[in-house]
Amino acid sequence: MNTPSTTKSNASNTPAMSKKSIGALTAALLAACIAFQLNASMLSPALVTMARELKTDDATIGLSQTLYFTLAALFSLFLPRLSDIVGRKRVLVGMLAVMLVGSIVAALAVNVPMLFAGRIIQGVTGPVVPICLLVLRNEITDPKRYGAALGLLTAVNGGIAGIDALAGGWIATNFGFRGIFWVIAVVTVVALALVTVWGVESRPSAGTRMDWVGVVPLVISVGALLTAFNEAGKLGAANPGLVVGGIVVALAAFAVFWAVESRVREPLVETRFLKRRGTWALLATTFLTMTGVFAVVNGLVTSLAQNGDAGFGMEADLASLVFLTPYALVGWIVGPFAGRLAPTLGYRAVLRVGLVGSIVATVLMALVGVHSLPVLVATTVLIGITYAGIANIILNGLGIVLSPESNPGFLPGLNAGAFNLGAGVSFAVLPALQIALGVGGSSGTAGYSGGMLLGAVITTAALAISFLIPRPEDAETPAIVQQKESVR
């Protein structure tokens, strides 16, 4: 039924896809991933500056971030599948062009609505990384080379070696928040040019009709869940009706989505794929991993570092330099090695190393790090290695290598949604327990410890479910596959 217009390229065997060509393609895709990541990480230190220059409050500016991440999650659900049909290079170039427009609108923003408009436009670029990984998967046939490239591109998700956050703070201080958006625009122009020149087109599902009828209830379902979790993250100020209503709408919309996918001739996702262990086990592992880890570093650690009563009383910029920069840097360094080892040692084995390391680091952080600054720094760096450099890389990679050949874009899209859902739940649950256990004096330390230990428990659940993820045989070297078969 699906007639590929571009078959899987034997890149390493043809002059057209020599090592030099693969290197150029990887550089172009890396530039696209960097441009995307700047939209998320470079603005974090500038939120206060944005509120001041636009004469509004922090909560309103925070909403601009929420809008961006929500739109990014929703577009991630279906754009990878669309790229299978109309062309991955075409969709990637289109997303970068939209990103450029959004960056310019935000850079020219004279009020909050204009800023919101720019951020919403930028949100269309949510699936840049999954689509880049799909492009590479189509061109690199050697599992080890693909794993290394996978690690390099995916490591960008943890931050660009910490430089992006530092640069964002410096630019905001010296040139205002608009300078950040102009920098993003310039980087996007470079990425757009490189992808246009060096990008390779592939359309494995050419001739298939896009299931827009299925897209609508799926987007509504995930959007309602994200809204509910974002509202729950307000804790005492949350509207219970909105939280409960969002969950109810999400469940109802997903039921409609399932019914639609069971009936249409060319579904967005065949229900038989949703029932596979390779789908639900991976999505559950991704969701629980993000829930257990994300708010520990990005929420609890940075809050504790700046807490003058229970913590270490640091300024925000110093806390970012001491904690977030090393966290991102080690993830950037370790990522390519984790991706390179996955085909040899097994994707699942490497993932479990990352999850176990994250659990151990979080427990040490909760029991010792909350009282000792050096231990808190060390355990944060360890999580940077085990989560940002290993688990995050492998979870993204499994979304690519476990996707069926007839629909390669569906699982990366759903996996991106699981990452975003997990991040939202993490910020709703872990800080809530921290606050419930106390935020001041000695009880404040107990609150932070409690939130971190809850994160460790959730990550342990992710580790348990990871044993249900099937082995991606086609993505591992023959040696590891034969060895595991002989054990059986």
Disulfide bonds with the S-S distance in Angstrom:
none
